[in-house]
């Protein structure tokens, strides 16, 4: 069954205080989203495996590692072996996606596949049995704080249709520009997992921001909530 899930993105957090920032949303969020960027696949450079490994020692929420890197086939299984509970690779970067997705699962993690705004979702319908989550990027990947791209909404709806036809338990995640103003449209289109960075860690009260995002998505989607922090 689909449930609304909120994944705060640490890209918008204070990198010098990642464990503290993670703790602020620990009781209200579902997972933590970690953006790994290599300055090759995307123009930005963020954090890599050593920081993720360190964060895993302190974070009480599972980590969702989004690899925006040019060689995910080489690196993705290492994130799973380190303890990340979900590892997402980009369809545009992987040269052997099926093998890599299976390696992620074999290492004990959920496997995710991400597609950029200009990448059509239909060619990847046959890969749904190989994944646990499909990520539709709602901005061009690389930097936080970008405005949401409404042009991606029809693709979210098509992705939901593909997942429904597949019949498996595949989460549909959106990432980029997700805020109080845009999360409802994403939920209406069929997304059930929402990555929010600036809307959470840029807020005066990040925990309250997570609760409000969840309630807004619930109202728009009429989906049952995962239930964290809704008291």
TORKOL-4160 file (C-alpha; in steps of 0.2 Angstrom, whole numbers, padded with zeros to 4 digits, m for minus):
231
<pt num="1" X="0000" Y="0000" Z="0000"/>
<pt num="2" X="0006" Y="0017" Z="m0004"/>
<pt num="3" X="0010" Y="0029" Z="0010"/>
<pt num="4" X="0016" Y="0047" Z="0011"/>
<pt num="5" X="0034" Y="0048" Z="0016"/>
<pt num="6" X="0045" Y="0063" Z="0019"/>
<pt num="7" X="0064" Y="0062" Z="0016"/>
<pt num="8" X="0073" Y="0078" Z="0022"/>
<pt num="9" X="0088" Y="0081" Z="0011"/>
<pt num="10" X="0104" Y="0085" Z="0020"/>
<pt num="11" X="0110" Y="0095" Z="0005"/>
<pt num="12" X="0102" Y="0110" Z="0013"/>
<pt num="13" X="0108" Y="0106" Z="0031"/>
<pt num="14" X="0124" Y="0113" Z="0039"/>
<pt num="15" X="0137" Y="0101" Z="0033"/>
<pt num="16" X="0148" Y="0105" Z="0049"/>
<pt num="17" X="0134" Y="0098" Z="0060"/>
<pt num="18" X="0126" Y="0084" Z="0050"/>
<pt num="19" X="0123" Y="0072" Z="0065"/>
<pt num="20" X="0114" Y="0087" Z="0074"/>
<pt num="21" X="0104" Y="0092" Z="0059"/>
<pt num="22" X="0099" Y="0074" Z="0057"/>
<pt num="23" X="0093" Y="0073" Z="0075"/>
<pt num="24" X="0082" Y="0088" Z="0073"/>
<pt num="25" X="0070" Y="0078" Z="0061"/>
<pt num="26" X="0073" Y="0061" Z="0068"/>
<pt num="27" X="0056" Y="0059" Z="0076"/>
<pt num="28" X="0045" Y="0066" Z="0062"/>
<pt num="29" X="0054" Y="0061" Z="0046"/>
<pt num="30" X="0054" Y="0044" Z="0038"/>
<pt num="31" X="0071" Y="0043" Z="0030"/>
<pt num="32" X="0086" Y="0055" Z="0027"/>
<pt num="33" X="0091" Y="0059" Z="0009"/>
<pt num="34" X="0109" Y="0061" Z="0006"/>
<pt num="35" X="0115" Y="0069" Z="m0011"/>
<pt num="36" X="0131" Y="0062" Z="m0017"/>
<pt num="37" X="0138" Y="0073" Z="m0031"/>
<pt num="38" X="0155" Y="0071" Z="m0040"/>
<pt num="39" X="0157" Y="0087" Z="m0050"/>
<pt num="40" X="0157" Y="0076" Z="m0066"/>
<pt num="41" X="0139" Y="0070" Z="m0068"/>
<pt num="42" X="0133" Y="0086" Z="m0060"/>
<pt num="43" X="0143" Y="0102" Z="m0058"/>
<pt num="44" X="0142" Y="0102" Z="m0039"/>
<pt num="45" X="0153" Y="0093" Z="m0027"/>
<pt num="46" X="0146" Y="0087" Z="m0010"/>
<pt num="47" X="0150" Y="0072" Z="0001"/>
<pt num="48" X="0155" Y="0054" Z="m0003"/>
<pt num="49" X="0157" Y="0037" Z="0005"/>
<pt num="50" X="0168" Y="0042" Z="0021"/>
<pt num="51" X="0155" Y="0055" Z="0026"/>
<pt num="52" X="0140" Y="0044" Z="0023"/>
<pt num="53" X="0149" Y="0030" Z="0033"/>
<pt num="54" X="0152" Y="0042" Z="0048"/>
<pt num="55" X="0134" Y="0048" Z="0047"/>
<pt num="56" X="0128" Y="0030" Z="0048"/>
<pt num="57" X="0135" Y="0029" Z="0065"/>
<pt num="58" X="0124" Y="0043" Z="0072"/>
<pt num="59" X="0109" Y="0044" Z="0062"/>
<pt num="60" X="0093" Y="0035" Z="0069"/>
<pt num="61" X="0084" Y="0036" Z="0052"/>
<pt num="62" X="0088" Y="0025" Z="0037"/>
<pt num="63" X="0099" Y="0034" Z="0024"/>
<pt num="64" X="0093" Y="0036" Z="0006"/>
<pt num="65" X="0109" Y="0039" Z="m0004"/>
<pt num="66" X="0106" Y="0048" Z="m0021"/>
<pt num="67" X="0121" Y="0045" Z="m0031"/>
<pt num="68" X="0123" Y="0059" Z="m0044"/>
<pt num="69" X="0140" Y="0053" Z="m0050"/>
<pt num="70" X="0147" Y="0047" Z="m0067"/>
<pt num="71" X="0152" Y="0030" Z="m0062"/>
<pt num="72" X="0138" Y="0022" Z="m0051"/>
<pt num="73" X="0142" Y="0005" Z="m0057"/>
<pt num="74" X="0158" Y="0005" Z="m0048"/>
<pt num="75" X="0153" Y="0015" Z="m0033"/>
<pt num="76" X="0135" Y="0011" Z="m0029"/>
<pt num="77" X="0137" Y="m0006" Z="m0021"/>
<pt num="78" X="0150" Y="0001" Z="m0008"/>
<pt num="79" X="0136" Y="0013" Z="m0001"/>
<pt num="80" X="0125" Y="m0002" Z="0001"/>
<pt num="81" X="0139" Y="m0012" Z="0010"/>
<pt num="82" X="0143" Y="0003" Z="0021"/>
<pt num="83" X="0125" Y="0002" Z="0028"/>
<pt num="84" X="0114" Y="0014" Z="0017"/>
<pt num="85" X="0097" Y="0007" Z="0017"/>
<pt num="86" X="0093" Y="0014" Z="m0001"/>
<pt num="87" X="0105" Y="0018" Z="m0015"/>
<pt num="88" X="0098" Y="0027" Z="m0030"/>
<pt num="89" X="0108" Y="0027" Z="m0047"/>
<pt num="90" X="0105" Y="0038" Z="m0062"/>
<pt num="91" X="0099" Y="0030" Z="m0078"/>
<pt num="92" X="0109" Y="0043" Z="m0088"/>
<pt num="93" X="0125" Y="0038" Z="m0079"/>
<pt num="94" X="0124" Y="0019" Z="m0077"/>
<pt num="95" X="0131" Y="0008" Z="m0091"/>
<pt num="96" X="0126" Y="m0008" Z="m0083"/>
<pt num="97" X="0110" Y="m0003" Z="m0073"/>
<pt num="98" X="0103" Y="m0021" Z="m0071"/>
<pt num="99" X="0119" Y="m0028" Z="m0064"/>
<pt num="100" X="0122" Y="m0013" Z="m0053"/>
<pt num="101" X="0104" Y="m0013" Z="m0046"/>
<pt num="102" X="0105" Y="m0031" Z="m0042"/>
<pt num="103" X="0122" Y="m0028" Z="m0034"/>
<pt num="104" X="0114" Y="m0015" Z="m0022"/>
<pt num="105" X="0100" Y="m0027" Z="m0017"/>
<pt num="106" X="0113" Y="m0041" Z="m0015"/>
<pt num="107" X="0122" Y="m0030" Z="m0003"/>
<pt num="108" X="0106" Y="m0028" Z="0008"/>
<pt num="109" X="0100" Y="m0011" Z="0002"/>
<pt num="110" X="0084" Y="m0006" Z="m0008"/>
<pt num="111" X="0089" Y="m0001" Z="m0025"/>
<pt num="112" X="0083" Y="0015" Z="m0034"/>
<pt num="113" X="0083" Y="0022" Z="m0051"/>
<pt num="114" X="0083" Y="0041" Z="m0055"/>
<pt num="115" X="0079" Y="0050" Z="m0071"/>
<pt num="116" X="0082" Y="0068" Z="m0075"/>
<pt num="117" X="0068" Y="0080" Z="m0080"/>
<pt num="118" X="0072" Y="0078" Z="m0099"/>
<pt num="119" X="0073" Y="0059" Z="m0098"/>
<pt num="120" X="0057" Y="0049" Z="m0103"/>
<pt num="121" X="0051" Y="0036" Z="m0090"/>
<pt num="122" X="0043" Y="0024" Z="m0102"/>
<pt num="123" X="0060" Y="0016" Z="m0108"/>
<pt num="124" X="0063" Y="0011" Z="m0090"/>
<pt num="125" X="0047" Y="0002" Z="m0087"/>
<pt num="126" X="0055" Y="m0015" Z="m0090"/>
<pt num="127" X="0067" Y="m0011" Z="m0076"/>
<pt num="128" X="0053" Y="m0010" Z="m0062"/>
<pt num="129" X="0056" Y="m0028" Z="m0056"/>
<pt num="130" X="0074" Y="m0023" Z="m0053"/>
<pt num="131" X="0070" Y="m0008" Z="m0042"/>
<pt num="132" X="0062" Y="m0003" Z="m0026"/>
<pt num="133" X="0060" Y="0015" Z="m0029"/>
<pt num="134" X="0059" Y="0026" Z="m0045"/>
<pt num="135" X="0065" Y="0044" Z="m0043"/>
<pt num="136" X="0058" Y="0057" Z="m0055"/>
<pt num="137" X="0069" Y="0073" Z="m0053"/>
<pt num="138" X="0059" Y="0089" Z="m0053"/>
<pt num="139" X="0074" Y="0100" Z="m0055"/>
<pt num="140" X="0090" Y="0098" Z="m0065"/>
<pt num="141" X="0101" Y="0089" Z="m0053"/>
<pt num="142" X="0116" Y="0097" Z="m0045"/>
<pt num="143" X="0111" Y="0111" Z="m0034"/>
<pt num="144" X="0098" Y="0113" Z="m0020"/>
<pt num="145" X="0086" Y="0128" Z="m0019"/>
<pt num="146" X="0081" Y="0127" Z="m0037"/>
<pt num="147" X="0062" Y="0131" Z="m0043"/>
<pt num="148" X="0051" Y="0116" Z="m0046"/>
<pt num="149" X="0049" Y="0111" Z="m0064"/>
<pt num="150" X="0030" Y="0109" Z="m0067"/>
<pt num="151" X="0034" Y="0101" Z="m0084"/>
<pt num="152" X="0039" Y="0085" Z="m0074"/>
<pt num="153" X="0021" Y="0083" Z="m0067"/>
<pt num="154" X="0014" Y="0073" Z="m0082"/>
<pt num="155" X="0029" Y="0062" Z="m0081"/>
<pt num="156" X="0026" Y="0058" Z="m0062"/>
<pt num="157" X="0008" Y="0053" Z="m0067"/>
<pt num="158" X="0015" Y="0042" Z="m0081"/>
<pt num="159" X="0027" Y="0034" Z="m0069"/>
<pt num="160" X="0013" Y="0030" Z="m0057"/>
<pt num="161" X="0003" Y="0022" Z="m0071"/>
<pt num="162" X="0018" Y="0011" Z="m0076"/>
<pt num="163" X="0021" Y="0006" Z="m0057"/>
<pt num="164" X="0002" Y="0002" Z="m0056"/>
<pt num="165" X="0003" Y="m0009" Z="m0071"/>
<pt num="166" X="0019" Y="m0017" Z="m0064"/>
<pt num="167" X="0009" Y="m0021" Z="m0048"/>
<pt num="168" X="0025" Y="m0022" Z="m0037"/>
<pt num="169" X="0029" Y="m0012" Z="m0022"/>
<pt num="170" X="0039" Y="0002" Z="m0030"/>
<pt num="171" X="0040" Y="0019" Z="m0021"/>
<pt num="172" X="0038" Y="0034" Z="m0033"/>
<pt num="173" X="0050" Y="0048" Z="m0026"/>
<pt num="174" X="0051" Y="0066" Z="m0032"/>
<pt num="175" X="0066" Y="0077" Z="m0028"/>
<pt num="176" X="0069" Y="0095" Z="m0032"/>
<pt num="177" X="0059" Y="0111" Z="m0027"/>
<pt num="178" X="0047" Y="0101" Z="m0016"/>
<pt num="179" X="0039" Y="0114" Z="m0004"/>
<pt num="180" X="0023" Y="0118" Z="0004"/>
<pt num="181" X="0018" Y="0126" Z="m0013"/>
<pt num="182" X="0022" Y="0111" Z="m0024"/>
<pt num="183" X="0021" Y="0095" Z="m0014"/>
<pt num="184" X="0002" Y="0094" Z="m0016"/>
<pt num="185" X="0004" Y="0094" Z="m0035"/>
<pt num="186" X="0017" Y="0080" Z="m0034"/>
<pt num="187" X="0005" Y="0070" Z="m0023"/>
<pt num="188" X="m0009" Y="0073" Z="m0034"/>
<pt num="189" X="0001" Y="0066" Z="m0049"/>
<pt num="190" X="0005" Y="0050" Z="m0040"/>
<pt num="191" X="0021" Y="0053" Z="m0030"/>
<pt num="192" X="0022" Y="0045" Z="m0012"/>
<pt num="193" X="0040" Y="0049" Z="m0007"/>
<pt num="194" X="0045" Y="0067" Z="m0006"/>
<pt num="195" X="0063" Y="0074" Z="m0004"/>
<pt num="196" X="0063" Y="0091" Z="0003"/>
<pt num="197" X="0079" Y="0101" Z="0008"/>
<pt num="198" X="0077" Y="0120" Z="0009"/>
<pt num="199" X="0059" Y="0118" Z="0014"/>
<pt num="200" X="0064" Y="0108" Z="0029"/>
<pt num="201" X="0082" Y="0114" Z="0034"/>
<pt num="202" X="0079" Y="0132" Z="0028"/>
<pt num="203" X="0064" Y="0133" Z="0040"/>
<pt num="204" X="0064" Y="0141" Z="0057"/>
<pt num="205" X="0057" Y="0124" Z="0064"/>
<pt num="206" X="0062" Y="0110" Z="0053"/>
<pt num="207" X="0052" Y="0097" Z="0062"/>
<pt num="208" X="0036" Y="0107" Z="0061"/>
<pt num="209" X="0040" Y="0109" Z="0042"/>
<pt num="210" X="0041" Y="0090" Z="0040"/>
<pt num="211" X="0024" Y="0089" Z="0049"/>
<pt num="212" X="0016" Y="0102" Z="0038"/>
<pt num="213" X="0023" Y="0094" Z="0022"/>
<pt num="214" X="0016" Y="0078" Z="0026"/>
<pt num="215" X="m0001" Y="0084" Z="0030"/>
<pt num="216" X="m0001" Y="0094" Z="0014"/>
<pt num="217" X="0004" Y="0079" Z="0004"/>
<pt num="218" X="m0009" Y="0068" Z="0013"/>
<pt num="219" X="m0023" Y="0080" Z="0009"/>
<pt num="220" X="m0019" Y="0081" Z="m0009"/>
<pt num="221" X="m0016" Y="0062" Z="m0012"/>
<pt num="222" X="m0029" Y="0055" Z="0000"/>
<pt num="223" X="m0015" Y="0042" Z="0004"/>
<pt num="224" X="m0013" Y="0034" Z="0021"/>
<pt num="225" X="0002" Y="0042" Z="0030"/>
<pt num="226" X="0017" Y="0033" Z="0036"/>
<pt num="227" X="0012" Y="0041" Z="0053"/>
<pt num="228" X="0028" Y="0049" Z="0059"/>
<pt num="229" X="0026" Y="0065" Z="0069"/>
<pt num="230" X="0008" Y="0068" Z="0065"/>
<pt num="231" X="0002" Y="0070" Z="0083"/>
